Amino acid sequence: MFRSARFKLTLFYLAAVLAVSLTMSLGTRWLAQHEYERSNLDQRGTLRVMMTRLYGLPDPFDNEDAFGFQERLQAQVSAKLDQYVLLINLGALVIGGPLSYWFAGRTLRPIELAHDAQKRFASDASHELRTPLTAIKLENEVFLRQKDFSGDEARQLIESNLEEVDRLERLATNLLVLTHYETAQLDIALEDVERIVGEAVTQTKRTYPAAKIAVSLKPARVLVHSDSVQQMIAIILENACKYSGDSARVTVTGKKQDGGYALVVDDQGPGIPEADLPHVFERLYRGDKARSSAVSGHGLGLALARRIAQANHAEISASNVPDGGARFTMTLQTPRRVIRKPSYRQTGAA
């Protein structure tokens, strides 16, 4: 699809280049021809006056030879101008063709990437929706094949179905929240970073009560939307606890850096494969199947964290710790620094 679009766009660009080239070259040719004829007439008039009035000689142009010479000279000039016009437009065609093809590819590249991302999202979303629905369907089909069943068995089936329904509900809720932050205009205010991180740690502890989270922060005030940034930090902390295990240690450090406030979360998990680093913030991306198969989730958390960072004009990046584990760095705005373009980055080893 994009090859055909690129070819058509190349033809469009090339046609535009040739149209401009033809217009400019033909216009220049007409001006040059007109200027030559005007100058020639002026020179002939001046020479005629000098020869006839000053020197009393006959008109040098009042004969067929002189007139024929002028016609031949004018024809040569016209032919030369036509050659220049042809060469200019051939050059525009030769140079404009590859340039048009390159510009067409450059124009379509963001659209192609967005299209591919949308296709992956649709495929992954379909898979995430199909999995619990398939589980519910199979459990009910197996249950209906039984001739006799007890009340306990019915209760277990209902509980299992409710778990799958809860999973679908969480997926739908996360998708709605993600969509909300894509267009949200948040009220940014000056907040205490220690309070926000403390509330995020408390929230994470409710889900992972055995988690060992060590916090070391330099006091500072940051320009953020408090609730959303707390949610972003909690997402990163829960992700770290999820992949680190109960016995591992998660560290949170923060200090002013490069005019902003850098908040770093390190875990002791398996780290992120280098091939997955550019994609960890994509919606529904789970990365290495062997790494993610044992960990529950839909792959929406980090995508949501990225959207929250963008909505807060902050930066978020993912990398690997040299000694093992993943590192997520969130750079928040401070009163002396405003990040003009919300962005996120994926880097290699920190």
Buried (B, 14 or more C-beta within 10 A) or exposed (E): EBEEBBEEBBBEBBEEBBEEBBEBBBEBBEEBBEEBEEEBEEEBEEEBEEBBEEEEEEEEBEEEEEEEEEEEEBEEBBEEBEEBBEEBBEEBBEEBBEBBBEBBBEBBEEEBEEEEBEEBBEEBBEEBBEBBEEBBEEBEEEBEEEEEEEEEEEEBBEEBBEEBEEBBEEBEEBBEBBEEBEEBEBEBEEBEBBEBBBBBBEBBBEEBEEBBBEBEBEEBBBBBBBEBBBBBBBBBBBBBBBBBEEEBBBBBBBEBBEEBBBBBBBBBBBBBEEEBBEBBBBBBBBBEEEBBEEEEBBBBBBBBBBBBBBBBBBBBBBBBBEEEBBBBBBBBBBEEBEBEEBBBBBEEEB
